[in-house]
Amino acid sequence: MENTEITITFRKLLDNIKRYFWILMVTVFLGIGLCIILSFVSTVDTDEKYTIQKVYAVHRTDEFMGESSVTEDLLSDILLMSNTNEFSSAIESQMEKNGFNDYTFSLDESIVRSISGNVIIFNFQAADQREAETLSEVYSDLMIKNMNNFFDDREIVLNVDLSETSARVVNVGNQESSFISVKNVFIVFLSLLLGLVIIFILTVLDKYVRDKSEISGLEDAVVLGTVRKGEKNQFTLIKSAYCIKQYIENGNIQQVNFLSFALDNSANQLLIDNLLTECSKHLGENVRIDYYKDVLKNYQSLNKIAKGNLVVFICLNADKYPDVAEGIRLLEIVGKKPDAVVYIGQ
């Protein structure tokens, strides 16, 4: 009977991660590629602008005002006074007189202001150096002239020592130019997670047999060994042959029928042949060994197969649930169940 349940075991998941490791590599490389593209686009889209900084301080007549005399609330009031339409129109008029025709003043785009103690810091920003420097001069003259009219015993002056004399180039827009950034690490992590999700979906859809417990009728079969691929796993071949030898001798078995169910078993056929050859060396002529390849194709031999003890090869990543389940069902028809199992390939 075919196993239609979704069986997710750690062995199967780990095996699929090994089988489909290339999927993880592809998704991670795609994530890294996306980070490179985004970094390149961010660099291309970065705009160069010019900025110049002016620092203004509040003084009492002939005497510097300490923090006790001038508060940030007072400076905030000064900033509010410079936000009027009349003030903006005056700036636009002065800029046109300096050669900037149809100039439109935008406080949010052109000036960044901040208050620190008894000073106001202005960062003037424009598309070219001359515009930035001219705007800073026009704004400074108007602000100092107009704002000083509101205070009898105080005056706003430009701090020459702290202010800049010429505009400098700055990059605005996306300032995150480092490739190893939080955003890029997050993208690579998501790409890795995407690869794992794909492998998990493939595992859910996986119908390959990994363990005898996944097939009804093999639960009670004795596991005699696992024969893996690779020269380093030659020991597992000898160990499995020894276990088969002990199993046969302890059970006083005279005939052993080895079976395989996979319709296409070419990937593991060499391992099976090597194991049978190793078994023949140690069992001698008193024990008959027969191998029936692709039971589903040779079901006419069921009567011969039914004689003697049955050892089943479960070919990992070759046998599928329907093939093995159908083979076990045919054996049950003639009244036989496999006595032992050997795992081939991994």
Steps between C-alpha positions, in 0.01 A plus 500: 500500500637838403599737776301815429581680825744790508804359680759757609792354692827662598684244290292580194532878552877476550531277196305745286712791624805307378332403171370849430783699652543664162159665552632670813808614310289637213262693728786641709691610188181657365466688831862617481444603139193698600703678770768590244238633257327704770834639619591597143161661438526689829843631396376606158192671640694692763482875433789735562412826668685786663454601859634786711457546873436826685492537876307790663531608862281726714679781686391764746636844422879494561462183702470132406174345619546193714264206512309662786414803284425330166292187481416266218141622517617845394690356206197294401298822485764649270469204264123538490541864398709394201234262369269771366409542132634855515840372604500234223401761238785725611747212456368421151527867402860525618594174327359631169708814541805274529425333167269213599197567279158365609656376820264314735601474863414175682581498868472122534726424202755778537565541872550266795482688831582394852531667841781435744519706817507867401586443133308413185669281239393529136605257225424650158470248219481552121575331169816702434761682704411854397133453585582359845740781584271772365198361688698490823606866459151623405331306777757613758467868409120491507474298816751711695340824377138398558543305819704770673201732461309287752752538781612821660766364731606197295643441159557203272848483355681259270769297675784535249727256682250212480340578164628360172631733229433277198257225409610137505374207292273248672309193382132495577242227458594144595806535721525128580789418268657217699435158346495334843194679632195395696289515185737280299543248782121481525472439123758218513322348802167508313659337195640223721159458663341482154737218406410309818129548432543362147688198636231447765231503229703246300527289815123508545458387139780242533380143447840333537543244777757582769405254774329163524251642750350703217378184323224278634632143520863589571463620858613167652781432253854481642742767375821325394693805388545802278721509192597853401675650201865600499832333567500617861186292562662167404483410868119514494499247216713252696301563818166440325632178340616379843158574655329308218736208558423494873127530432509200266715285728297579815176418320641189333377641169571305181350732241488880487310699242611860461241735353489854362192700404625809322399517134823686424773379730804576287629759750544240775548181294878502543465516879258206493732294280796573728300395808381174342856422391629563851227277647583216259862505617406429861187284480643211302320254274256370762290818485317586181475867414257625236449862403174614343532842349191715450242275661220700339626393155566140600193420706469171305785375720303552823477126565879472480543811709270362768741213567762584756562811707451845347745787531374827350718776360361846569676724251505846650399776257407231244213304655165676524206422726274365222769262365602355835142482631389316184791257535413424862135446399603244236708314758209492741287335230732198508516512880845651548635805682859625478716376786781756479589831339823650363515873412684573177638842413478830692 
